Amino acid sequence: MRVALRTPFDERHDALTAEVDRLRALDDEALARLGIKRQDILWHVFSCKKL
């Protein structure tokens, strides 16, 4: 039986992916209120230190 081991890298990957998905689901007005342009979502998520 194969056991799936979760590493901190896996958890970080999942958190980043979830944040990208969450921001992409917002409309442009909601992104603007956050100060994020749609084309900058990936830059914003991957440059943040808080996740």
C-alpha positions as CSV (number, residue, x, y, z in Angstrom):
1,M,0.0,0.0,0.0
2,R,1.3,3.4,-1.0
3,V,1.4,6.1,1.7
4,A,1.1,9.7,0.6
5,L,3.5,11.9,2.6
6,R,2.8,15.6,2.8
7,T,5.8,17.8,2.9
8,P,6.0,21.5,3.7
9,F,6.6,22.0,0.0
10,D,3.3,20.3,-0.8
11,E,1.4,22.5,1.7
12,R,3.1,25.7,0.4
13,H,2.2,24.6,-3.2
14,D,-1.4,24.0,-2.2
15,A,-1.7,27.4,-0.4
16,L,-0.2,29.3,-3.4
17,T,-2.5,27.4,-5.9
18,A,-5.6,28.1,-3.7
19,E,-4.7,31.8,-3.5
20,V,-4.2,32.1,-7.3
21,D,-7.5,30.4,-7.9
22,R,-9.3,32.6,-5.3
23,L,-7.9,35.8,-7.0
24,R,-8.7,34.6,-10.5
25,A,-12.3,34.0,-9.4
26,L,-12.7,37.7,-8.5
27,D,-14.0,40.2,-11.0
28,D,-11.8,43.1,-12.1
29,E,-13.5,45.5,-9.7
30,A,-12.8,43.4,-6.7
31,L,-9.2,43.0,-7.8
32,A,-8.9,46.7,-8.2
33,R,-10.1,47.2,-4.6
34,L,-7.3,44.9,-3.5
35,G,-4.9,46.9,-5.7
36,I,-4.2,44.0,-8.0
37,K,-4.4,43.9,-11.8
38,R,-5.5,40.7,-13.3
39,Q,-2.3,40.3,-15.2
40,D,-0.3,40.7,-11.9
41,I,-2.1,38.0,-9.9
42,L,0.8,35.5,-10.2
43,W,3.4,38.1,-9.4
44,H,1.3,39.2,-6.4
45,V,0.9,35.7,-5.1
46,F,4.4,34.5,-5.6
47,S,6.0,37.6,-4.3
48,C,4.1,37.6,-1.0
49,K,5.8,36.3,2.0
50,K,2.7,35.8,4.1
51,L,1.6,32.4,2.8
